[in-house]
Amino acid sequence: MKDTTNFEIRGFHLDLRIQVMTLGALKELADDLVSFGINTLVMEWEASYPFAKHPQIPSRFAYSAEEVRNFLAHCKKRGLDVMPLQQCFGHVEYILQHPRYAHLRENNKNLCQVCPIKVDEALPIFRDLFTELAKTHPSQYFHIGCDEAYLLGSCPQCRAKADSKGKSKLFVDYVKAICGIVKSLGKRPVLWADMLLAHPEAAQELPSDCILVDWNYGWANDKFGNPEPLLKTGLTFWCSPALRSHPDDFFHLDYAKHFNNIKALLPYGRQKGFKGTVLTSWSTSGTYGYEYGTGYETLELYPIRNVYPLNGTRILLAAFASAVADTEPLDVDDFIRRYAEERFGLAGRDVGLFHKALLNDNLQVPAGADPSKALKVAQDHLRIWEKLTPIRNVQEFSHFGMLSAIRNHYFNVRKLQARFQSPSFKPSQLGVLADGCRQLMQQAGTLDKRFDGLMRGYLNAEEIKMENRVRRLRIQVLHDRASRKR
């Protein structure tokens, strides 16, 4: 691929909050990234990293220290710089759920955020985590997260400081202290830009070598705030589109949105003089439900909005790589046509059908609404996927049909739900409803086996079971209620 980009950093972000990949799958991803001209991998290990000083944090799916070394050595051999991302402000539920760290919480019920007033108590903990990551990741960059700190200024002490000195000062004082750890480790701090876009007043107090990543997944460039004040600080900027984000979930991947996001954001980044770009890929929303004990003791976290796994999105990664390597905006239609022809060997009318099935099944159905129209569209597209026959890369192509089959099943379940929730529904209809549920439960079992076949060797076996359980929860709950199962 001819490289005409003016982006020094051509990055991909891997989110391992859920859907923790096998070591083999990680290495294959690294190889794919290098083949696409990606030079940086931002690793959001979260609880999959085997922290030695803080053994409470790693999850059941955490990698061993040897697996981490093995993977990072593989990336080094391939020339792929691996930048660790360690959240330290917001999105730290997986840390703050543990009693050992409860004293850092901004809120004892919503565990998403560290209280920035407690910076002196937080620094030793994050110094431990950062130090372990810095030792294994030789990258000059260290991403500290710091996005979506929505509880900023909510506790009494924080509110008092925000009222007297401003939310920007409250945010920047904490981030500046965190950056001090990063710089003491010989690294350059990187953070998401949204909070500073919203509260830019104290931004000039940050270290001058900070890098701000402006993530924008298809909205106006001033959604978080006017970017011009921050751009005038002289801080380095990168831009960040997404290949999985809201409203994606297990039943819908909005390819059209992500193609257009890539098409629009990269030219904007070039025009503004951004030095890098990182394609994000979110496995979940970053919002959690909680199972509490007495006194809001957190027993377990449940991610809200699982998304179809990353191995079903290669076409979007390829589109990003193509857009990065060409200073002209991505021609989405032409790219899809070429991908269908070159990657799958499709030809003639089948190329147009591939394009249609990929882009035109985007209907969202609000809770309680009639899904009939969306189901009809989904059925039409499923027939297309079942008709198309690739002559190469069949495994990758199978994900399109898998996702379409899941979407069809979902709308059939929604149709039963709508019938059950109708004011005209009568107890005498429970038997018919239960029969319909049993049929869809059988279909869910078939989808489970098909999904298992596509994900085996990519996700851990227990992760696959959990994904299947989440996907069929809706029909399971309806079935048990309709059949009065005890």
C-alpha positions in Angstrom: 0.0 0.0 0.0 1.5 3.4 -1.0 1.8 5.5 2.1 0.9 9.2 1.5 -0.3 9.8 5.0 0.8 12.8 7.1 0.0 11.0 10.3 3.1 10.0 12.3 1.0 7.7 14.6 -1.2 5.2 12.7 -2.8 3.4 15.6 -5.4 0.8 16.6 -6.9 0.5 20.1 -7.8 -2.8 21.5 -10.3 -2.9 24.4 -10.1 -6.1 26.6 -12.7 -5.2 29.2 -14.6 -8.2 27.9 -14.0 -10.6 25.0 -10.5 -11.4 26.1 -8.7 -12.9 23.1 -6.5 -15.9 23.1 -2.7 -15.4 22.8 -2.9 -16.8 19.2 -5.6 -14.4 18.3 -3.7 -11.4 19.7 -0.7 -12.4 17.6 -2.8 -12.7 14.4 -4.3 -9.3 15.1 -0.8 -7.8 15.4 0.2 -9.4 12.1 -2.9 -8.0 10.5 -2.2 -4.5 11.8 1.3 -4.5 10.5 0.1 -5.7 7.1 -2.2 -2.7 7.0 0.6 -0.2 7.8 -0.5 0.3 11.4 2.5 1.2 13.5 1.0 1.6 17.0 -1.3 -0.7 19.1 -3.0 0.9 22.1 -3.6 -1.9 24.6 -6.4 -1.3 27.1 -5.6 -4.4 29.1 -7.8 -3.5 32.0 -8.3 -6.6 34.3 -6.7 -8.9 31.7 -3.2 -7.7 32.8 -1.6 -9.8 35.6 -0.6 -7.0 38.0 1.7 -8.5 40.6 1.5 -5.8 43.3 -2.3 -5.7 43.0 -3.5 -9.3 42.6 -7.1 -8.2 43.4 -7.4 -6.4 40.0 -6.9 -9.2 37.4 -10.0 -11.1 36.3 -10.5 -14.8 35.8 -9.5 -14.2 32.1 -6.2 -12.4 32.9 -3.2 -13.4 30.9 -0.1 -14.8 32.6 3.0 -12.7 32.8 4.6 -15.1 30.3 1.8 -14.7 27.8 2.2 -10.9 28.0 5.9 -11.1 27.4 5.3 -13.5 24.5 2.8 -11.2 22.9 4.9 -8.0 23.3 8.0 -9.8 22.0 6.0 -10.8 18.9 4.9 -7.2 18.4 8.4 -5.9 18.8 9.6 -8.4 16.2 7.0 -7.2 13.8 7.9 -3.5 14.4 4.6 -2.7 16.1 4.8 -0.3 19.0 2.5 -1.3 21.9 1.3 1.6 24.0 -0.4 0.7 27.3 -3.6 2.4 28.3 -4.3 2.4 32.0 -7.4 4.3 33.2 -6.8 6.2 36.4 -9.8 8.7 36.7 -13.0 7.5 35.1 -13.9 3.9 33.9 -12.2 2.3 36.9 -15.1 0.2 38.2 -13.0 -2.9 37.9 -10.6 -1.4 40.4 -12.9 0.4 42.7 -15.2 -2.6 43.2 -12.6 -4.0 45.5 -12.6 -3.0 49.2 -8.8 -2.4 49.0 -9.5 0.6 46.8 -12.9 1.7 48.1 -11.5 4.8 49.8 -10.7 6.3 46.4 -14.3 6.3 45.2 -16.0 9.5 44.2 -19.4 7.8 44.9 -19.9 4.7 46.9 -22.8 3.4 44.6 -21.5 4.4 41.2 -18.0 3.1 41.1 -16.9 4.6 37.8 -14.6 7.4 39.1 -11.7 8.2 41.4 -12.2 11.2 43.6 -9.6 13.8 42.3 -9.4 15.4 45.8 -7.9 12.1 47.0 -5.0 12.4 44.6 -2.4 11.8 47.3 -4.0 8.4 48.2 -4.4 7.5 44.5 -0.9 8.2 43.3 0.9 5.3 45.1 -1.6 2.8 43.6 -1.4 4.1 40.1 2.4 4.4 40.4 2.4 0.7 41.1 0.2 -0.1 38.1 2.0 2.3 35.7 5.4 1.0 36.8 4.5 -2.6 36.0 3.1 -1.6 32.6 6.1 0.6 31.8 8.5 -2.2 32.5 6.9 -4.5 30.0 6.0 -1.9 27.3 9.0 -0.1 25.9 6.9 2.4 24.0 7.7 6.1 24.6 4.0 6.7 25.0 1.7 5.9 28.0 -2.1 6.5 27.7 -3.7 7.4 31.0 -7.4 7.5 29.7 -9.2 10.2 31.7 -12.3 10.3 29.5 -15.9 10.5 30.5 -15.2 11.6 34.1 -18.9 12.4 34.5 -19.0 12.6 38.3 -16.5 15.4 38.2 -17.3 17.8 41.0 -20.1 15.7 42.5 -18.8 14.9 46.1 -18.9 17.8 48.6 -15.1 18.4 48.6 -14.9 18.3 44.8 -18.0 20.5 44.4 -16.4 23.1 46.7 -13.2 23.2 44.6 -15.2 23.2 41.3 -17.3 26.1 42.6 -14.2 28.1 43.7 -11.7 27.3 41.0 -13.6 25.7 38.2 -14.1 22.1 37.0 -11.2 22.5 34.6 -8.8 23.2 37.5 -10.3 20.2 39.5 -9.7 17.9 36.5 -6.3 19.3 35.5 -4.7 19.2 39.0 -5.4 15.5 39.2 -4.3 14.7 35.7 -1.2 16.8 36.1 -0.2 14.7 39.1 -0.9 11.5 37.2 1.2 12.8 34.3 4.0 13.3 36.8 4.2 9.5 37.3 4.2 8.9 33.6 7.1 11.4 33.0 9.1 10.0 36.0 9.0 6.6 34.1 10.5 8.3 31.0 7.2 8.2 29.1 5.1 10.7 27.3 1.5 11.1 28.6 -1.5 10.5 26.3 -5.1 11.1 27.3 -8.5 11.4 25.8 -9.5 15.0 25.0 -13.3 15.1 25.8 -13.1 16.4 29.3 -10.6 19.1 28.4 -12.7 20.1 25.4 -15.6 20.6 27.8 -13.5 22.3 30.4 -10.4 23.9 28.7 -9.7 26.8 31.0 -6.7 25.2 32.9 -5.4 23.0 30.1 -2.3 25.2 29.7 -1.1 23.9 33.1 -0.6 20.4 31.7 2.9 19.3 30.7 3.6 20.7 27.3 4.4 17.3 25.8 0.9 15.9 26.6 -0.9 14.4 23.7 -4.7 14.8 23.5 -6.8 12.2 21.6 -9.9 13.8 20.1 -12.3 10.9 19.8 -15.3 11.5 17.5 -17.6 8.7 16.4 -19.6 10.6 13.9 -20.9 13.8 15.5 -20.1 17.5 15.2 -16.6 18.4 16.0 -17.7 20.7 18.8 -19.9 18.1 20.6 -17.7 18.1 23.8 -16.8 21.8 23.3 -15.2 24.2 20.9 -11.8 22.7 20.0 -10.2 26.0 19.1 -9.0 27.0 22.6 -7.3 23.7 23.1 -5.8 23.7 19.6 -4.2 27.1 20.4 -2.4 25.7 23.5 0.1 24.0 21.2 -0.5 20.6 22.7 -0.2 17.7 20.2 -3.5 16.2 19.0 -4.4 12.9 17.5 -7.9 12.0 16.2 -9.8 8.9 16.8 -12.7 7.3 14.9 -14.3 3.9 15.9 -15.1 0.6 14.3 -17.3 -0.5 17.3 -19.2 2.1 19.4 -22.7 3.2 20.3 -25.2 2.1 19.1 -23.5 -1.2 18.2 -24.4 -4.2 20.2 -24.7 -7.9 19.8 -27.6 -7.5 17.4 -26.4 -4.6 15.2 -23.1 -3.4 13.8 -23.6 0.0 12.1 -21.1 -0.4 9.2 -22.5 2.7 7.4 -21.9 4.9 10.5 -18.3 3.7 10.9 -17.4 4.0 7.3 -18.7 7.6 7.3 -16.9 8.3 10.6 -13.6 7.3 9.1 -14.3 9.2 5.9 -15.1 12.5 7.7 -12.7 12.5 10.7 -9.4 11.8 9.0 -9.6 14.7 6.6 -10.6 16.9 9.6 -7.5 15.7 11.6 -5.2 16.4 8.6 -6.7 19.9 8.1 -6.2 20.7 11.8 -2.6 19.4 11.8 -3.2 16.4 14.1 -0.1 14.2 14.3 -1.7 10.9 14.7 -4.9 8.8 14.4 -6.1 5.8 16.4 -9.0 3.6 15.5 -10.9 2.6 18.6 -12.8 -0.7 19.1 -15.0 -0.9 22.1 -16.1 -4.3 23.3 -18.7 -2.8 25.5 -20.2 0.6 26.5 -18.0 1.1 29.6 -21.1 1.4 31.7 -21.9 -1.3 34.2 -24.8 -2.7 36.2 -24.1 -3.8 39.8 -25.1 -6.6 42.0 -25.0 -5.2 45.5 -24.9 -6.6 49.0 -25.9 -4.7 52.1 -24.7 -1.2 52.2 -24.1 -1.2 48.4 -21.2 -3.7 48.8 -20.4 -4.5 45.2 -20.6 -8.2 44.6 -20.3 -8.2 40.8 -20.2 -5.9 37.8 -22.1 -6.6 34.6 -21.1 -4.8 31.4 -24.0 -3.0 29.6 -24.2 -3.5 25.8 -22.0 -6.3 24.6 -20.8 -5.8 21.0 -20.1 -8.4 18.3 -16.5 -9.6 18.7 -13.7 -7.8 16.9 -13.0 -10.6 14.4 -16.2 -9.7 12.6 -15.0 -6.2 11.8 -11.9 -6.6 9.6 -13.5 -4.7 6.7 -13.7 -1.6 8.9 -10.1 -2.0 9.9 -9.1 -2.3 6.2 -11.2 0.9 5.4 -9.3 2.8 8.2 -5.9 1.6 6.9 -6.9 2.7 3.3 -8.1 6.1 4.5 -4.9 6.6 6.5 -2.7 5.8 3.6 -4.4 8.2 1.2 -4.8 11.9 1.8 -8.1 11.9 -0.2 -11.3 11.1 1.8 -12.3 7.5 1.8 -14.6 6.6 -1.1 -16.8 4.2 0.8 -18.7 2.7 -2.1 -15.6 2.1 -4.1 -13.8 0.6 -1.1 -16.6 -1.8 -0.4 -16.7 -2.9 -4.0 -13.0 -3.5 -4.1 -13.0 -5.3 -0.8 -15.8 -7.6 -2.0 -13.9 -8.4 -5.2 -10.4 -8.7 -3.9 -11.0 -10.2 -0.4 -13.9 -12.5 -1.2 -13.7 -13.0 -4.9 -17.3 -11.8 -5.5 -18.2 -10.5 -9.0 -20.9 -8.9 -11.0 -24.3 -8.5 -9.3 -23.0 -10.1 -6.1 -20.8 -7.1 -5.4 -23.9 -4.9 -5.4 -25.7 -7.3 -3.1 -22.8 -7.3 -0.7 -22.8 -3.5 -0.6 -26.6 -3.5 0.0 -26.5 -6.1 2.8 -23.6 -4.4 4.5 -24.9 -0.8 4.6 -28.7 -0.9 4.6 -29.8 -2.9 7.7 -29.5 -0.1 10.3 -33.0 0.2 11.7 -33.2 0.7 15.5 -36.3 -0.4 17.3 -37.1 1.4 20.7 -38.2 -0.8 23.6 -41.8 -1.7 23.3 -42.1 -0.6 19.6 -43.3 -2.9 16.8 -40.2 -4.5 15.2 -42.1 -5.8 12.1 -40.5 -3.4 9.6 -37.0 -4.0 11.0 -37.6 -7.7 10.9 -38.6 -7.6 7.2 -35.5 -5.7 6.3 -33.3 -8.1 8.4 -34.9 -11.1 6.7 -34.2 -9.6 3.2 -30.6 -9.1 4.1 -30.2 -12.5 5.7 -31.3 -14.0 2.4 -28.6 -12.0 0.6 -25.9 -13.3 3.0 -27.1 -16.9 2.6 -27.0 -16.5 -1.2 -23.6 -15.0 -1.6 -20.7 -17.5 -1.9 -17.2 -16.2 -1.4 -14.3 -18.1 -3.1 -11.7 -17.1 -0.5 -11.5 -15.9 3.2 -14.7 -17.9 3.9 -14.2 -17.7 7.7 -14.2 -13.9 7.7 -17.2 -13.8 5.4 -19.1 -16.1 7.7 -19.3 -13.4 10.3 -21.6 -11.3 8.1 -24.1 -14.1 8.0 -23.6 -14.9 11.7 -24.4 -11.3 12.7 -27.4 -11.2 10.3 -28.8 -14.5 11.7 -28.4 -13.1 15.2 -30.2 -9.9 14.2 -33.1 -11.9 12.7 -33.4 -14.0 15.8 -33.4 -10.8 17.9 -36.2 -9.2 16.0 -38.3 -12.4 16.2 -37.8 -12.3 20.0 -38.7 -8.6 20.0 -41.9 -9.5 18.1 -42.9 -11.9 20.8 -42.1 -9.4 23.5 -44.2 -6.8 21.8 -47.1 -9.2 21.7 -46.7 -10.1 25.4 -46.5 -6.4 26.5 -49.6 -5.4 24.6 -52.5 -4.2 26.8 -54.7 -6.7 24.9 -52.6 -9.7 25.9 -54.6 -12.2 28.0 -53.6 -15.1 30.3 -55.2 -17.6 27.9 -52.5 -16.7 25.4 -49.6 -17.7 27.6 -49.5 -21.2 26.1 -49.1 -20.0 22.5 -46.5 -17.5 23.7 -44.6 -20.2 25.5 -44.6 -22.4 22.3 -43.2 -19.5 20.3 -40.5 -19.0 23.0 -39.5 -22.7 22.9 -39.0 -22.5 19.1 -36.8 -19.4 19.5 -34.9 -21.1 22.3 -34.1 -24.0 20.0 -32.9 -21.5 17.4 -30.8 -19.8 20.0 -29.2 -23.1 20.7 -28.3 -23.5 17.0 -26.9 -20.0 17.0 -24.8 -20.8 20.1 -23.1 -23.7 18.3 -22.5 -21.6 15.2 -21.1 -18.8 17.2 -18.9 -21.2 19.2 -17.5 -22.6 15.9 -16.6 -19.1 14.7 -15.0 -18.0 18.0 -13.2 -21.1 19.0 -9.5 -20.3 19.3 -10.3 -16.6 19.2 -12.0 -16.1 22.5 -11.5 -18.3 25.6 -14.1 -21.1 25.9 -15.7 -19.6 29.0 -15.9 -16.2 27.3 -17.8 -17.8 24.4 -20.3 -19.3 26.9 -20.8 -15.9 28.5 -21.3 -14.2 25.2 -23.9 -16.7 24.2 -25.6 -16.4 27.6 -25.8 -12.6 27.2 -27.1 -12.9 23.7 -30.0 -15.2 24.6 -30.9 -13.6 27.9 -33.9 -11.8 26.4 -35.6 -15.0 25.1 -34.6 -16.9 28.2 -36.3 -14.4 30.5 -39.4 -14.3 28.2 -39.6 -18.1 28.0 -39.3 -18.6 31.7 -42.0 -16.0 32.4 -44.4 -17.3 29.7 -44.1 -20.9 30.7 -44.2 -20.0 34.4 -41.1 -22.1 34.8 -40.2 -22.6 38.5 
